[in-house]
Amino acid sequence: MRITGGERRGTRIEVPGARVRPTSDMVREALFSALADRIPGCRFLDLFAGSGVVGLEALSRGASFVCWVESSVHVLRVLKENVARAITGDPLSATRSQVYRSDAIRFLEKGGLDGGAEPFDVIFADPPYDTDGSNAWLRKALKALEKTTMLAAEGLLVFEQAKKQPDELLSDAWQVIRDRTYGGTRVLFLRKS
């Protein structure tokens, strides 16, 4: 797998094992095409980061700061190696990136980066696919974000899930502004109402 666009285009990304399902090239290209005018200079959060490829795409395409959140120790080791490989030779990238070991929902509930950093312009979440809806990842993420200031006023939550996943009821606090399907993947773009 490789970064598909920006100044680090072509950088190789390792996938940390068979249990990690990285966002496909097709979905990433569509995602960053839709976000093209928002990425340069933005603060970007990659939840359930896995290989880190989505956050690395954002950094490559001009995000001013990217934070990755991953809970698995094994996956985190590979994620850190991918970030280090992608920022090699760019001393500023080290100050523009941060990797956290945390459960993604708990990270949101605590308010993120020590509870008081600047809000993120784009929050991307790609939890394990939940085809029966039992984990309710989207509902949990939205509920946590409603209690914090982690998402900027005009910010977007971009949520990746299985196409077959049942819809979750959204509170009136959120609006779906884009809903796209790419093969077996569905991507929702949400913002606070």
N, C-alpha and C positions, 0 to 999 in steps of 0.2 A: 504494500500500500504506500502511496506517496501523497504529499501535499499537492493539490491540483491547481492552485493559483497564487498570485502575489510574488513577493521577492524571494520566498523560500520554495517556490514551485519546484517539484521534482524531488524534494527531500524525502528520503525513505523513512517510513514509520513502521515500527514493529508492532504486531498484534500480540498481546499478552495471553495467549492460550486460546483453546477452542471454545471456552465458555464466554469469551468476550465477543460481542457482535458489533464491530465498528460500523459507523454510518457509511454507506456506500458512496463511491465517487459520484454517481448520478444524483443522489440525494444531496450531497454536499454542494455540488455545482448549482443545483436548483436553489438550495438554501441561500448560498452566498450571492446568487444572482438577485434573489428577492431582497436581500439585505445590503446590496452594494452601496447604497448611499448612506447607510447607517454605520458601517464598519470603520471607515477611516476615523481615527481619533476616539473611538468608543471604548468603554470599559465593558469587558466581555467575561461572563461566567459560564464555565463548562461543567455541569453537574453530571454525576455518574460517568466520569470522564473516560474511563477505559484506556484506550491507547492515547487519548488526548488529541486525536487528529482534528476534531472540529475546532477546538481552541487554537491549535497550531495554524489552521487555515485562517482564523480571525487575526492572529498575530501577523501572519505572512501578508495578509491583505490590508494591514495598517491599523489594527486596533492599538490603542495607546497602552492598554493593560489587559492581561488575560489571567484569570484564576481558574485552576482545575481542582475539582473535588472528587476524590475516589476513596472508597472505604477498604478495599482489598489490599493487603500488604504486598502480595505477589504482583498484582496489577500495577500498584503504585510504583514499584521498582522499575518496571518497563516504561511506565508513563514518564517518570523522571529522566530516564535515558533518552526517550524520544524528545522531550523538551530540551535537554542539554544538546542533543545532536542538531536540533533545528535552530538553536540560538548561537551555535558556535560561530565565532568570528564577528559577532555583533555585541559589543560590551553593553549597549543600552538595553538589549533584550532581557538581560538578567534583572534589571530593575522594573521591567515591564511585565514580569511574569511571576506567578506564585503557585505552588502546588500544595494542597492540603490533604491530609488523611482524615476523612470524616465521613459519616453517613450523610448523604446529600440532604435529606429532609431535616435532620438535626442541625446541619449547617445553616439551613434557611431559618429554622426556628430560633437559633441563637443570634440571628442577625448577621451572619457571615463573618467577614474579616474583623474579628475581635469586637463585633457589634457596633462599630461606629465609623467605618470607612465610607468613602463616597459611594453612592449607589451605582449599580450597573445599568448600562444602556440596553444590553441584550443579555438575557439569561437563557442558555440552551440546556435542556434536560433530555437525556436519552436513557431512561431507566430500563432495566430488563423488561422485555416484552411481557405483557400481562394479559394474555388472550382471554382469560376468564374474568378479568376485572377485579380479582380478589385483593390486589395490593392497592388499588385506587391511588396510584402515584400522582396523577394530575390533581385530584382533589386535595391530597396532602400538601403538594407543593403550593397550590393556590392559597390554601388556608394559612400556611406558614408565611407566605409573602404578604398576605393581608395584614399581618401583625407587625411587619417591619417596614423599613424604608430602603430595603436593598435594591428595589427596582426603581429606576429613575421615573419621574412623572410621565414622560412620553416613552418610557422603555417598553420593550417587548419580552415576553416569555415565549420561547420557541420550544415546543414540546414534541418529541418524536415518540411514536408508538406503533404497534402492529396495526395494519389495516383492519384486521378482524377483531380488534379490541372493542368491547362495548363502550358506547358513549357514557361519559360521566356527567352528572348534572352539575352545571356551573352556577355559582351564585351570581346575583345581579351585579356584583362588583367587577365582573370580568366580561370582556367582549371578545369573541373570536373574529379576527379581522381577515384571516386567511386560513383555508383548510385545503390541503393538497395531498394527493395520494401518488406515490411513485412505487410501482410494483406492489410489494407486500408491506410498504411503509407509509404511514400517514404522518404528516407534519402539520401541527396547529400553531398559528401565530396568535397570541393573545395579548391584550393590554387591559389595564384597569379602566373601567367605564368612567 
